[in-house]
């Protein structure tokens, strides 16, 4: 199934291609096609076709280990670093926040909400000016704010964390009701109300 171009970076062929490239270019990992398909949330045949296109274009490189095909960013391609910069801004917040928050103890879940999450999910609208993230748990607050400040510099948008315990998040309030009803993209764990 062909997906539409992502609203945050419509220069990519599809949202799937942007997710696939993000999984490789933003992490620096080498993944099997199966693992890449899982990480990008794509069907294996779609991932296989897209990888072949990107290898042919010289953006990805591949090698075989037994019957497994491993792919990674082609460090010799002059396109990789500019693509990495675009992806950092367009899709990077989820990938980068997930990696950084995984190092902070006592985060039960985290998710993007608001306009950035809406554009990631394909809802039309103006380009988001900031990134709103809800962090549930009892983490070191300074560590969360430090991560957000570092990521803000990388993605060229303010990253606004809201830190609540799960009990606080379960409370009824206009703001929280709007967050639960609105678009959300999981960063760590599952969305707690779905």
Secondary structure, DSSP 4 states (H G I P E B T S, - for coil): -PPPPPTT-TTSS-HHHHHHHHHHHTT---EEHHHHHHHHT--HHHHHHHHHHHHHTTSEEEEEETTEEEEEE-TT-HHHHHHHHHHHHHTHHHHHHHHHHTTSTTEEEEEEESHHHHHHTT---SPPSEEEEEEEE---HHHHHHHHHHHHHHHTSEEEEEEE-HHHHHS--HHHHHHHHS-EEEEES--TT-
